[in-house]
Every structure is written in structure tokens, then in C-alpha cells.
Amino acid sequence: MKYPELICFDNVAANLAQFDCIIDVRSPAEFAVDHIPGAINCPVLNDEERIQVGTMYKQIGSFEAKRLGAGLIAMNIGRQLETKFQQQGKSWRPLIYCWRGGNRSGSMALIFSKIGWPVAQLQGGYKAYRQHVNASIPELATKTQWRVLCGTTGSGKSRLLNTLASLGEQVLDLEQLAQHRGSVLGDIPAEKQPSQKMFESRIWNVLKHADHERAIYVEAESKKVGNLRVPDAIMSMMRESDCVSIAMPMSERVNLLMEEYAHFVEDPQQLNHQLNFLSHLHGNEKINTWKKQALNGHITHVVQSLLEEHYDPAYTKSITRNFSKFDQAQQINQTGLSSADFELSAKQIIAHQQFIGNT
């Protein structure tokens, strides 16, 4: 076989593990927006160099830009050969890609092939990968046997999802992938949400590796998790799928939220800032009352009031309207917050799913 081998992503998507390394040669800024799951970033042009070459291309001409770019690319590839790939043996097989599968990935692939490595270059580059993700998510969503965990805010859906995963069940944790807890108060301190493209890549990667003969558990979500939009095909399938309804006593729901939102307890000003986003729903008078209570150390009362006056009414209004099989949901009474409590609930859900599968 002649190397570098030009490969179509559709032909390797199901078996990326055949490559010893997936190398994204785009700039760090491009890589940060999104990349093929598992890829490492080995830029042949860094962010500043890419801008420099692009500016020269527009202002002076393609020949001068290519000459400058070639020198920078050769220097950067040489540095990476000395630092990152010096220990790789003759049979090491990397897959290399850039934005469109052109000069940047082609340069590294050519040099690697001349060394003797059986290198593959991704035809169409990252752009082809994105086209594959966009086309395959609806297909994967349709193939999936969804089981949707429903329940009011603070009923332990995320913890139950994690417990199901620990017991070997398949889960799609949209909030974890989106780095957000899914409500107006859901920002996670010191964590920035990924880009929309990265969010979709993470979803695709989970569904691609799933066994579609088995159920995948997912938490009921609105169309957006923070600033990110759940793909329409997934939302559509979730809303038509079997549900599990989780109930938990109000006192335990408050305790759970006090644990999960400890940053608001430590810094009530953060909570008060987020409460501003509810002013259009509850009016300034009520928001100011909650703010004063928070600053006076009565956050437990604020949390319970938010549940009773904001989250629970919104949940009741939306759940039956949006999830067509909610009225047939399996009922789970989650009585406590211990690991044993969540494991008991998870085992009840699994047993019910096995019973359905056998009938």
C-alpha cells in the first residue's frame, strides 16, 4: 500500500481504535472549539502563525504565503518529531487531519510516510468529520432504546444516572457533557461550557460506542442545557420514549441541592446574581426577599421557596406536555441520599427494564 493513505471518515468512524494515534494538526484555537474524540493537538501552525500566513495570503499573494507557511510548518513538524514522536517504532500508525485535509495535514503525513510510518490522512479533514457527526446523530438517536429519568428539581436524577452507570448500565449524561446542571442556577464554578460542536461530538462519541440492543438512560432535559442545544433528533426521541418518574421528599430535595450548590452557600452573592434572571417571572419584590434571606444565612428557606414557587410549577406544567409516555412511567420513591438508597432505586429500574425486555 502506498503511504500516506487517504482515508474517508465514514469508512473508519466505527473503528478509530485501529490507529495508534489521532493527530489534529490545526491551531490550538481550532482544536479547542472541537476535535475528533481522542485526538491530540500537534499544530503545524500555532494561532499567531496561522494568522500571519493568512494575512500574507490576502495582502501579498498565495506564493509568498505558501513559502512562509512551508518554512514554519517544516520547523514545527521537526520540533514535534524530536519531542513527541521520537520513541515511536516502525509499525506505529497515526491518523492525521487538519481543517479540510489539505496542506497542513498533507505536509505532516508526507514527512511521516517518508520516515516509514504507515500513516493515514483524513480526506476532507475536520470538515468531513463534522459532516459525519451531523448526519449520524439523527440515525443513532433513532436506533437508541431511550429510558428517560423524570422528576422535579433536586430529586436525584443525576445521582441516579451515575449509579446506573456504576452498575454497568448505559447512560447519556447530557449535563455532564455540557458541563452545566441544566437550570438558571446551573453554572458550575470554574468550568466553562464547551462549544456547541464539542457538545455534539461528545454525544456522538457516547452513542457511537453504545450497544443499541440495550437501553440507554438519560435525564429529562429541556431543549437547552445552559447555553447548549440538545440535538433535535435526540429531544424528539426522548420525548416519545418510556419514562421513570422519581419522587423524593421535599426535605431531602433541599438537602441534596444544598450539597450540590455548596458554592451558593459559601457565597450568597453568586446566588443573588443568578436570581436576577428570574425577575421577569416572579417580580422584583419576591426576588429581593429571596436575596435578603440568602444574605442573612437563610439559604435553606430560599431553596425550598424556589422549589415550591418556581421549579415545581414549571415541571408540572411541562412534563406531561413534552413527554408523551410520562403517564405510564415507572414510579420510584427515592427516600434518602445515601449510596445505598440510590443503588436500591437503580436496581428497581434495572429489574423493571429486564421485565419489559422479557415480555
C-alpha positions, 0 to 999 in steps of 0.5 A, a space after each residue: 500500500 502506498 503511504 500516506 493513505 487517504 482515508 474517508 471518515 465514514 469508512 473508519 468512524 466505527 473503528 478509530 481504535 485501529 490507529 495508534 494515534 489521532 493527530 489534529 494538526 490545526 491551531 490550538 484555537 481550532 482544536 479547542 472549539 472541537 476535535 475528533 474524540 481522542 485526538 491530540 493537538 500537534 499544530 503545524 501552525 500555532 494561532 499567531 502563525 496561522 494568522 500571519 500566513 493568512 494575512 500574507 495570503 490576502 495582502 501579498 499573494 498565495 506564493 509568498 504565503 505558501 513559502 512562509 507557511 512551508 518554512 514554519 510548518 517544516 520547523 514545527 513538524 521537526 520540533 514535534 518529531 524530536 519531542 513527541 514522536 521520537 520513541 515511536 517504532 516502525 509499525 506505529 500508525 497515526 491518523 492525521 487531519 487538519 481543517 479540510 485535509 489539505 496542506 497542513 495535514 498533507 505536509 505532516 503525513 508526507 514527512 511521516 510516510 517518508 520516515 516509514 510510518 504507515 500513516 493515514 490522512 483524513 480526506 476532507 479533514 475536520 470538515 468531513 468529520 463534522 459532516 459525519 457527526 451531523 448526519 449520524 446523530 439523527 440515525 443513532 438517536 433513532 436506533 437508541 432504546 431511550 429510558 428517560 429519568 423524570 422528576 422535579 428539581 433536586 430529586 436525584 436524577 443525576 445521582 441516579 444516572 451515575 449509579 446506573 452507570 456504576 452498575 454497568 448500565 448505559 447512560 447519556 449524561 447530557 449535563 455532564 457533557 455540557 458541563 452545566 446542571 441544566 437550570 438558571 442556577 446551573 453554572 458550575 464554578 470554574 468550568 466553562 461550557 464547551 462549544 456547541 460542536 464539542 457538545 455534539 461530538 461528545 454525544 456522538 462519541 457516547 452513542 457511537 460506542 453504545 450497544 443499541 440492543 440495550 437501553 440507554 438512560 438519560 435525564 429529562 432535559 429541556 431543549 437547552 442545557 445552559 447555553 447548549 442545544 440538545 440535538 433535535 433528533 435526540 429531544 424528539 426521541 426522548 420525548 416519545 420514549 418510556 419514562 421513570 418518574 422519581 419522587 423524593 421528599 421535599 426535605 431531602 430535595 433541599 438537602 441534596 441541592 444544598 450539597 450540590 450548590 455548596 458554592 451558593 452557600 459559601 457565597 450568597 452573592 453568586 446566588 443573588 446574581 443568578 436570581 436576577 434572571 428570574 425577575 421577569 417571572 416572579 417580580 422584583 419584590 419576591 426576588 429581593 426577599 429571596 436575596 435578603 434571606 440568602 444574605 442573612 444565612 437563610 439559604 435553606 428557606 430560599 431553596 425550598 421557596 424556589 422549589 415550591 414557587 418556581 421549579 415545581 410549577 414549571 415541571 408540572 406544567 411541562 412534563 406531561 406536555 413534552 413527554 408523551 409516555 410520562 403517564 405510564 412511567 415507572 414510579 420510584 420513591 427515592 427516600 434518602 441520599 445515601 449510596 445505598 438508597 440510590 443503588 436500591 432505586 437503580 436496581 428497581 429500574 434495572 429489574 423493571 427494564 429486564 421485565 419489559 425486555 422479557 415480555 
